[in-house]
Amino acid sequence: MKKLIFILTLVVTFSCSSDLTDMNIDTKNATTVPGETLFSNAQKNLVDYMVSTNVNVNIYKMFAQYWTETTYTDEANYDVQNRAIPRNTWNRLYRDVLKDLDESSKIITEEGDGGLPTVKANKLAIIEIMKIYTFKVLVDTFGNIPYSEALDPDNVNPVYDDAAGIYSDLLARLNTAISGLSAGSGSFDGADLIYNGSVSNWIKFGNAIKLEFGVMMNDASTTASGAAGTFTSIADNANFQYLDATPNTNPIWVDLVQSGRSDFVIANTLVDKMVALNDPRITAYMAENLGPGVFVGGPYADNNSFSAYTHVSDKVEAPTFPGTIFSYSQTELLKAEAVKKGLLSGSAQTFYNNGVTASIETWTGDASLATSYLANDAPYDDANWQNSIGTQAWLALYNRGFEAWTTWRRLNYPTLNTAVISGLPVPTRLTYPVSEQTLNGANYTAAAAAIGGDDLNTKLFWDN
């Protein structure tokens, strides 16, 4: 009888409920995500990827020969498939960055503007700039990629678009996005983890990307218009400020300090160059673990002893060390390159000096150290400008292996070493993920043929 009364009570209770679907709602976990949250998440995922040194994800510090390995040497010898690095790169950028940005854009588009249409427009334009930057990274990594049919979950076999055509379309989208930004209005505020919602800084960032597009495409009008509106000081650098508590710490701290790993030493490629130039940034880049003023680089891609060679600096390993995705130093050196390519008017030497000085100020806090360095150790050589600009861009881009590798591919300086064990030269692209060969075979095969072969040393369309 007691059981019968209990059952009848439950029946009456549920029959009186107006909506039984309420019982399926998880009150402890969100069922919808604000567009601003997805935007923040995409920013962190992007910067984490770009600065990471996790060998399963990002090995560009080795492609640029800043660091080399100790315990394992496969990645320094350009074995990219053993840890599925192409697949992990593909997934991180498409799934964790672009898809979050795409969903953020859709959610914000569907929302009302709350009487602030320019704020909404600014948010959408900033998302668009972030998407353009990320697609550019993918193109500069692989060449032809899924683009026009990308990000559609119902299309599991997207076609690959021509890399040069993607560049042209991205540039058109970038111009539209920049023109859609209103510096007099707000945007994401604190949800923007790079510029804290500063629209004027996003305009400068957009123009920095445009400047790089112009230099890589040899497009004078694009170069000039980007140069006119980009960064004017190191205060404009696109920095992601990490925190001192997990999970928001510098990925390098996570990879090297928190994990207790001793997998990397500074490569002889970098040590030898900085020592020869008496470079004032050396103690910011490297530790003095071998003694004051003593720096010895491990032979690139050899079996190296962690205790015998120079380590990464405490500065770079700090949990709060920021991740940078574009800098004033970078834009000034791009301008110097643009002048020598006939894309921009001005003095290549002045832009070169500005870029080197900005890098030294960023890393040491003392711009005056650049005076002697530029006069005596690294003066601009107009007769061999590719070497001057390429080497100083490589030095300035330390900790930003992808950008350094891209600059090296474009200018062919500085001279990098052949991998000791494999004997292989530095790759000029990543191969496509094996999963694409398996799951999107026809489109993969067409793309590989179109770029001249799915090989680590196939050159991209701008690499000439």
N, C-alpha and C positions, 0 to 999 in steps of 0.2 A: 504493500500500500504506500509506504514512504517513497519507494522508487517511482511509482505511478504518479504521485503528486509532484515529484521533482520534474519528471518528464513533461507533465502538463504545464507546469510553470514555465519551463523553457519554451514550449510551443507558443504559449500566450505571449511571452516576452518578445520572441522573434516575430510573431505575426503582427504585433503592434508597431514594429519598427517600420518607418516609412521608406527606408532605403537600406536593404541588406548589403549593398556594395560598400557601405561605410565600414563593415567588418573587415574588409580586405585592405584597408589603408594602413600602411606602416607609419605610425605616428612618431617614430624615432628617426626615420631617414627621409630625406627630401625626395619628392617624386618629380620636382621640377627644379631646374638650376637657372639662376639669373644669368643673363648674357654677360654681365660684368664679371661674374665669377669665372665663366669659361674663358673670357679674355685674359684675366690674370693667370689662369692655369696655363694657357697657351704660351704666354710670355715666359713663365718660369720653365716650362718644358723646353722651349726654344733655347733659352740662354744656358740651361743645364746641359743640353746637348752640345752646344757650341764650345763650352769651356771644359767639358768633362775630359778626363783622361782614362776612363774605364775602357780597357782594351776590347770589351765586347761591343762598344758603342762608337768610340771616337779615337782614332789613332793618328790624327792630323799633326799632333806635336812631334810625331815621328816622321811623318811625310815631310814636314818642314825641317826635320833634323835638329830640333831644339833639345829633345830628350832621346835617350836610347834605353834599352831594357837590360835587366840583370837576370832575374829568375827564368823568364821566358823570352825567347827572341824571335818567335814566329812573326809577330806584327811588325817589328822593326825591319824584318826581311821581306815585308810586303805580302805575307800570307793573309789575305783578307777573308778567306772563306772558312778557315778553321773555326772561327768564332762567329761566323755568319754576320760579319760587320756590315756588308751591303744591306742585308735584310733588316738588321736592327736600325740602321740609318733610315731606310725607307719607311719602316713602321713609325719611328719616332717623329719624323717630319710630316708624314701624311696623316697618321692617326692621332698623334698626341698634340700636334701643333695645328696643322691646317684644318682638321676636322673640328677641333674645338673653336677655332676662329670662325669657321663656316657656320657652326651652330649658334655661336654668339651673335653673328650678324643677322641670322634669321630671327632669333628671339627679339633682338633690339628693334629690328624692322617691324615686327608684328605688334610691338608695344606702342601705346600712344606716346606723343611727345611731351605730355604734361605741360603744354604751353611753352616749351623750350625747343622749338624745331632745330635751331642751330646747334644745340648741345647734342641732340640725336644725330644730326648730320655729321658732326665732328667725330662722334664715336664710330660711326660706320666708315668714315674715311680713314681713321686710324687703324681699324681692323683691316681694311683693304691694304694699307701700306704694309702691315705686318704679314699679310698673306703674300704680297708681292715679294717681299724680302725672302720669305721661306721658299717660295717657288724658285727664286733665283738661286738659292743655295742648292736646291735639288738639281737644277739644270747644270750648275757649275760642278756638281759632283758626278753626275751620270751622263749628261748630254741629253738626248731625246728622252722624254718622260711622259707619262700620262698627265694631261693638263686639261684639255677641253672636256674630257669625259671623266676626270678625276672627281673624287669626293661624293660620288653617287653610290649609295649602298646597294642599289638595285642593279648596278652594272659592275659585275665582278670581272669583266674582261675589257677594261678600257683600252682604247687605242693609245699609242705613243705619238705625241706631236713633235714636229721638228723643233730642235732647240733654238735655232735662229728665229723661227716664227714665234716661239713662245716669248723670247726676249722682246720682240717688237710689240706683241700684245701686252706684255707686262708693262712696258714703257708707256703705252697709251693709257693703260689703267692707272699708272702712277701719276701721270699728268692730270687725269681727272680727279684722282683722290686729293692731290695737293691743292688743286683749284677749289675743291669742295670744303677745305678747312677754313674756319673763321677764327683767327687768333683772338678776337675780342670776346669769344664765348668759351664756356667750359667744356669738359668732356668726361673722362672717367674718374677724375679726382684720385683718391687713394687706391682705387682698383687698378690704376696704371702703375705698375711696379718699375717702370723705367723712367718716365718723365712726370709722374704724379699729376697727370692730366694737363700738362702744359701744351697747349695747341701750337704755340709758336715754336717750341722745340720739335714737335712732330713735323712741322713744315720744314725745318732745317734737316731733320733726319730724312724726310722724303727727298729733299734735294741732294743729300749726300748719296743716296742710292742712285738717283738720276745721274749724278756726276760719274759714279762708277760705271753705270750702264753706258754712258757716252764714251768713256775711255775704252771700255772693252769692245764696243761696237764701232769705234773710230767715227763717231757721230759728233761733228763740231757743234751743231746747234743744241743738241742735248747736253753736251759737256758744258757749254757756256752758260746755259740757263740753270743747270744744276749748281755750277760753281758760284753763280751770283747769289744764291739763296741758302747756302749751306753753312756749316759751323764756322764760328768766328773765334772761339777760344776753347780751352779744355773743359770749361764749365758746360759746354754743349754735348760732351761725350755721352753716348747712349750706354749708360751703365745700369746694371741690375744689382742693387745692393743686397748682398746676402746678410743673414743674421747669425748670431752666435749660438743659436739653439736649433737642433734638428726638428723638422726635416728641411729647414730653410737655410742650410749652411752651404758654403762654397763647395761644389762637387769635388774639387781637388783635395780639400781637407777631408772629405768623406773617403775618397779613394786612397789617400796616402797616410793620413794621420789617424783618423778614427779607426780605420781598418788595420792599422799597424803594419802596412805593407812597405816593402823596400824594393819595389819592382823597377824603379827608374833612377838613372843618374843623368846629369847634363851631358849631351853629346859633344864629342870633340869638335864637330862642325861649328857649333856656337861658341864654345870656350875659346877655340883657337882664334876665331875672328874677333871676339871682344877683347881678348888679351892683346892681340896685335894692334888694335885700334885704341888701346888704353881707354876703353869705353866706360864712362862714369856710371852707367846703369848696371854694371856687372854685379855689384853686391845686392842690388834689388832683385836681380834675376836668379842669382846663385848663392848658395850657402858657403861659408868659409870653414867647412867641416874639416878640411885638411890643414888648416892654419891660416892666420891672418894674411890676406892677399895671395893665397895659394889656390889656384884653380887648375884642375886637370880633368879634361873631358874623356869620357869613355869612348873608345873607338866605335863609330856608328855601326849598329847591328851586329856587334860581336858579343861573345859571352863575357859580360863585365861583372866585376866584383863591386858590390854596393859600397863597401868600406874603402875601396881604393880610389874612388873618383868623386868628383864634386856633386853635391846634392842640390835639390830644388830649394830655393830660399824660403825662410820662415814667412816672408811677406806674401808670397804666392800661395803658401799652404795655409794661411790664416783662415779661420772659418768665415770671417766677414769680408774677405777680399772680394771686390765686386767683379762681376762678369761684364765684359764690354763687347758690344756687337758693332759699334762704329765709333770713330774718334776723330777729333780735330786734326791730330797728327796725320791720320790716314788721308783725310780730305786734302790737306796741303801737299802731300806727296803725290796724290792723284793729279792735282793741278800741275805740279812740276812735270809729270809724265805727259799730261795733256799738251803742255806748251811744246815739248819736244816732238810730239806727234802732229803738231800744226792744228790742234783742235781748240786752242785757247791762247789768247794774247797775254803777255806779261813776261816776267822774268822767272825762268825755271830755277835759277839759283836762289832767288828770294823765297819761292814756295818750298824749295828743298830745305833751306835754312829754317823756315817756319816750322816745317814738319818735324825736323830733327829736334829743334828746341822744344816743341810741344811735347814730344815723347820723353825727353829728358826731364822736363818739368813734371810730367805726370808720374814718372817712376821715382824721381829723387826729391821732388818738391823744390828744386833749385834750378831755375832756368838759366842762371848765370854760368852753370857748368858747361853749357853748350858753346860758349864763346871760344874758349881754348880748343875744345874738341873740333869745332868746325874750321878753325883757323889752322890747326896743326895736325890733327889726326884723321879727320874725315871731310876734307874740303870737297866741294862739288867739282866734279870733272866733266865739263861740258862735252869734251871729245869722247868720253866713255860714259855717257849719261845713264845708259841702262844699268851699268854696274853701280854707279853712285846711288841712283834712286832705288834700284832693286835691292841693294844690300841694306840701305837704311830703312826701307819699308819693311824688310824682313826682320831687322832688329827691332823696329818700333812695334811690330805686331806680335812680339813675344807673348805667350800664353794664348794666342789666337791662331792656333795652328792652321785652321781651315783657310783663313784670309791670307796667311803667309804663304801657304801652298799655292793658292790661287794667284797671288802676285808673282811668285817664282815661275809658275807656268806661263805667265804672260810676258815676263821680262827676261827669264832665263838666268837671273842672277839672284843671289850669289851662287857660286859653284858648289853644288852639294856632292856628297860622297856616294860612291857605290856601296850598297849593302855588303858587309864583310862576308857573311856566311852564304847568302843566296847568290851574290854577285849581280843582283838586279838593279837597274836604275830606278830612280824615283818615279812612281806611277803618275800618269797624267789624268786619270779618272778612276772612279770605282767601277767595278763590274756590276752588272745588274744582279739582284737577288736570285738565288737558285729557285726560290718559290715562284718567281715570275716565269721562269722557263717551264715549270711544272704546271702552273695554274692558268697562265695567260700566254701559252706557247706561241700561237700564231702572231700575236702582236709583239711579243718579245723578239721573235725571229726577224720580223720586219724591221724593228727598231735597231737591232744589232747590225743588220746589213746596211741600214741607212747611214750609220755613223762610221762604218768602216771596220766593224768587228767589235764584239764585246770583249775587249782586251784592256788590261790595266794601262797599256801604253798607247791606246788610241787617243788622238788629240781631239779636243773639242773645237767647235767652229771658230772660236775667238783665239785659240791658242796657236798663233802663227809667228 
